[in-house]
Each structure stands twice: as structure tokens, then as C-alpha cells.
Amino acid sequence: MALPPVLRDRLRLPAIGSPLFIISHPALVIAQCTAGVVGSFPSLNARPLSQLDEWLAEITETLADWDRKHPDRPSAPFAVNQIVHKTNNRLEEDLQLCVKYKVPVVITSLGARTEVNDAVHSYGGVTLHDVIDDRFARKAIEKGADGLIPVAAGAGGHAGTLSPFALVQEIRAWFDGPVALSGAIATGRAILAAQAMGADLAYIGSAFIATQEARASDGYKQMIVESGASDILYTNLFTGVHGNYLRPSVVAAGLDPENLPVSDPSKMNFGSGGNTDAKAWRDIWGCGQGIGVLKDVPPAGVLIERLIAEYEQAQAELAAKTALVRRASAAQAA
Ligand SMILES: Cc1cc2nc3c(=O)[nH]c(=O)nc-3n(C[C@H](O)[C@H](O)[C@H](O)COP(=O)(O)O)c2cc1C
């Protein structure tokens, strides 16, 4: 099945800048969209609720203005992430604002609900639901999501444990709609690999934390630049759900990464904020395993240009490699 036009026709690179709790905000989203990838933010980053109205107005107007001035290079669409979890007491109102602004793409996490998909479909929007295994993927599609975001092992924030190969090939065995692969993607080559694996788009989070526009502290950005895959710790201590975090930030918070206590899942809270979740994300820094290649903190637009150049280079290299294989098998057949 083809990608919906909104995800097919306006991207310079097949990628989504994924939603990042606390970190994503209009400046980052606008930088991502004007550089040609889908930009996104969790609606709960806008607090109080009235700020969400302001953010949506700002993003919508700025992108429309960009499109008027750059008809040859229109912006990519933006997305809003809704946490569909019982602790999110703003879901209803946030969703109404998405309807008011006709947010092109809505990304749902931590719960699949038919009425959320129906609300987005009412104005022609597209929904993508993030999942960590095939069972959740099937449930999301049953509830009316248009596409899936398989979150593989090594992804920043709440992540699964499955290999991206296992996850994407299992989902592709029955689902031919839009798929955006999440987890440790930080180069143009990896974006192409995600497509070769069967995904349509790459879903990139941690690489955008180390950009100028990201609303993260300088210490956080610097720790990403200085860390690699083996500095990432997988634990459920901080939010009740397993996720990946920068080990040095756990040490800096006075904890021993080798002897962390076990979390109480009943304390899980994503929605109302002001308690463990916000504190966890502010002091203990979420991050995926793909950061070993990040060596600076550029503007998001510069990172995206770099990814585009790497992606094109990887396409050329792959074409050369596959041509070699074709020549070898043709020679053997002759
Ligand atoms: C600090 C941080 C915060 C995140 N916050 C959210 C969030 O609020 N909602 C969400 O759906 N995903 C969230 N994620 C997950 C990302 O959207 C995405 O799945 C992940 O970052 C992709 O893996 P990568 O970081 O290895 O690129 C977060 C990830 C990180 C690192």
C-alpha cells in the first residue's frame, strides 16, 4: 500500500523527527519541517493547555508562511503525539485542538483507542501508533490506526527489546500500510537500511536531542556527544515502563546503575506531570543506542542536510553493491 500523500509528497528525506518529552517544542518542529522531515512534539510538552493552542497556531502559521515563500520546497507536515494512557487527563481537550488545527499526523502512544483515530480521520488526518511487538501492532490496526511505529531495541525513551529485523519482518508479513521504524537510527545509511528492511520511514529521536533547537540542557547534549551505545542503560525504574537512559546521568543522580531498585509499575504516570515522570526525564536523561556517531551539536537543519547527503551516498553505494551481486550471479548462471 502506498504512503498517504501527506507522508509521501512533501518529504526531502524519509524520516520523522520523533516526539521527545520536554525536549520538542515549536522551534525544533519548525526547523525539522522546513528542512524536509516530519517534525513532532508530545502535546503534553505544552503546559498549560492554553499553550498548546498557541503552539499549534505558531507552527501552522509559520509553516504556511514558509510554503508561500518557498513554493519550490514546501515544508514537511508536522505531527502531534498523544499519550493515550489513563493517567493523561488532557487527552480529550488536546485532541479537540488537533481537530481545530487539522494536525496532519497524530502519533499515539501507550494505548490504542478507536475514538482517537476517528477524531483524526474526521478532518482527513493520519494516525500512526507506536508499538513494541506484533500483538500490539495488530491491536492498533484493529482500533483504526493508519500506520505503525515499531519501536525496536535500543530506541530512546520507552523502548522494546526486539531486534528491528524481527519486528519489521513480522509486521510486514501481514501489514502493508505505513511503517516508521524507531530505534538507534542516526545516519542516512541507517535510514536507507530501515527502508530496505521494509519500513517506509525512519523515526529519529536521540539524534535531535543533540541539536541547537532541542529544549535540553547543554550538559545533556554534551553527554550525548561524548557517549556511545554501551553507555545506554535499560531500566523500568524511572517511569514503571522499560526505557533507555544515559548511564552517566544515572550516576550523576547518585544512583548505582548496576544495583538499581526494581520499579513499582502501579506508580506509572505519563499524563498529569509534576511527579515522578517529569522528574525522571529532567534528571535522568532518556537516550537511544544510536548516538555513537554524533560528534557535535548542530542546528537541526544542518543535521538533516547531513542525513540527506549520507542517504544519497548510501543509495549510490548500495546500487554499486547490488550490481556486483547481480553480475556475479549472472556470471555463475552463464
Ligand atoms: C528523551 C526522550 C523522550 C521521549 N519522549 C517521548 C514521548 O513523549 N512520546 C513518545 O511517543 N515517544 C517519546 N520518546 C521516544 C521517541 O519518540 C522515539 O521512539 C525514540 O527516541 C527513537 O529512538 P532513538 O532515540 O534511538 O532515535 C522519547 C525518547 C527520548 C530519548
The ligand as an SDF file (V2000), in Angstrom:
LIG
                    3D

 31 33  0  0  0  0  0  0  0  0999 V2000
   14.2450   11.9060   25.9540 C   0  0  0  0  0  0  0  0  0  0  0  0
   13.2040   11.1600   25.1860 C   0  0  0  0  0  0  0  0  0  0  0  0
   11.8690   11.4860   25.3500 C   0  0  0  0  0  0  0  0  0  0  0  0
   10.8770   10.8070   24.6410 C   0  0  0  0  0  0  0  0  0  0  0  0
    9.5760   11.1780   24.7970 N   0  0  0  0  0  0  0  0  0  0  0  0
    8.6110   10.5780   24.0690 C   0  0  0  0  0  0  0  0  0  0  0  0
    7.2610   10.9960   24.1750 C   0  0  0  0  0  0  0  0  0  0  0  0
    6.9040   11.9140   24.9110 O   0  0  0  0  0  0  0  0  0  0  0  0
    6.3400   10.3510   23.4140 N   0  0  0  0  0  0  0  0  0  0  0  0
    6.6890    9.3320   22.5770 C   0  0  0  0  0  0  0  0  0  0  0  0
    5.8060    8.7830   21.9090 O   0  0  0  0  0  0  0  0  0  0  0  0
    7.9520    8.9170   22.4450 N   0  0  0  0  0  0  0  0  0  0  0  0
    8.9260    9.5290   23.1690 C   0  0  0  0  0  0  0  0  0  0  0  0
   10.2290    9.1240   23.0410 N   0  0  0  0  0  0  0  0  0  0  0  0
   10.5440    8.0540   22.0770 C   0  0  0  0  0  0  0  0  0  0  0  0
   10.9120    8.6530   20.7280 C   0  0  0  0  0  0  0  0  0  0  0  0
    9.8490    9.3490   20.1620 O   0  0  0  0  0  0  0  0  0  0  0  0
   11.4470    7.5970   19.7440 C   0  0  0  0  0  0  0  0  0  0  0  0
   10.6770    6.4260   19.7520 O   0  0  0  0  0  0  0  0  0  0  0  0
   12.8860    7.2450   20.0420 C   0  0  0  0  0  0  0  0  0  0  0  0
   13.5960    8.3520   20.5010 O   0  0  0  0  0  0  0  0  0  0  0  0
   13.5720    6.7020   18.8010 C   0  0  0  0  0  0  0  0  0  0  0  0
   14.7970    6.1000   19.1190 O   0  0  0  0  0  0  0  0  0  0  0  0
   16.1770    6.9160   19.0730 P   0  0  0  0  0  0  0  0  0  0  0  0
   16.1530    7.8380   20.2150 O   0  0  0  0  0  0  0  0  0  0  0  0
   17.1920    5.8290   19.2460 O   0  0  0  0  0  0  0  0  0  0  0  0
   16.2690    7.6130   17.7630 O   0  0  0  0  0  0  0  0  0  0  0  0
   11.2320    9.7740   23.7520 C   0  0  0  0  0  0  0  0  0  0  0  0
   12.5920    9.4560   23.5760 C   0  0  0  0  0  0  0  0  0  0  0  0
   13.5670   10.1460   24.2760 C   0  0  0  0  0  0  0  0  0  0  0  0
   15.0040    9.8050   24.0450 C   0  0  0  0  0  0  0  0  0  0  0  0
  1  2  1  0
  2  3  1  0
  2 30  2  0
  3  4  2  0
  4  5  1  0
  4 28  1  0
  5  6  2  0
  6  7  1  0
  6 13  1  0
  7  8  2  0
  7  9  1  0
  9 10  1  0
 10 11  2  0
 10 12  1  0
 12 13  2  0
 13 14  1  0
 14 15  1  0
 14 28  1  0
 15 16  1  0
 16 17  1  0
 16 18  1  0
 18 19  1  0
 18 20  1  0
 20 21  1  0
 20 22  1  0
 22 23  1  0
 23 24  1  0
 24 25  2  0
 24 26  1  0
 24 27  1  0
 28 29  2  0
 29 30  1  0
 30 31  1  0
M  END
$$$$
